[in-house]
Amino acid sequence: MSNVGTVARGIKAPIIKKGDNLVDTVFDSIVKASESDNFKIEDRDVVCITEAIVARAQNNYANVNQIAKDVKSKFDGEIVGL
């Protein structure tokens, strides 16, 4: 029985691009991290990924220019700080 509660780790992964296979990328990144940092992935462990990398793989996000254009159209030339 372990005396350690919840452990969270940030796993380094490559930059996600449109069309990337997230299952393979996440799996490979976790295996590489577990081998290099000497921790085991156990039954009942939970792996979470951010919505941001899902959106990037699906090419479903807005860039800065798109956001600026949208804000400008909604505030009719007023000065807005973001």
Contacts in CASP RR format, 6 or more apart in sequence:
PFRMAT RR
TARGET T0000
AUTHOR 0000-0000-0000
METHOD contacts of the structure
MODEL  1
MSNVGTVARGIKAPIIKKGDNLVDTVFDSIVKASESDNFKIEDRDVVCIT
EAIVARAQNNYANVNQIAKDVKSKFDGEIVGL
9 33 0 8 1.000
9 37 0 8 1.000
9 39 0 8 1.000
11 29 0 8 1.000
11 30 0 8 1.000
11 33 0 8 1.000
12 29 0 8 1.000
12 33 0 8 1.000
13 25 0 8 1.000
13 26 0 8 1.000
13 29 0 8 1.000
13 53 0 8 1.000
14 25 0 8 1.000
14 29 0 8 1.000
16 22 0 8 1.000
16 25 0 8 1.000
16 53 0 8 1.000
16 56 0 8 1.000
16 57 0 8 1.000
17 56 0 8 1.000
17 57 0 8 1.000
18 56 0 8 1.000
18 57 0 8 1.000
18 58 0 8 1.000
18 59 0 8 1.000
19 57 0 8 1.000
19 58 0 8 1.000
19 59 0 8 1.000
20 56 0 8 1.000
20 57 0 8 1.000
22 49 0 8 1.000
22 53 0 8 1.000
22 54 0 8 1.000
22 57 0 8 1.000
26 47 0 8 1.000
26 49 0 8 1.000
30 41 0 8 1.000
30 47 0 8 1.000
31 41 0 8 1.000
33 39 0 8 1.000
34 40 0 8 1.000
34 41 0 8 1.000
52 61 0 8 1.000
55 61 0 8 1.000
62 70 0 8 1.000
71 80 0 8 1.000
71 82 0 8 1.000
END
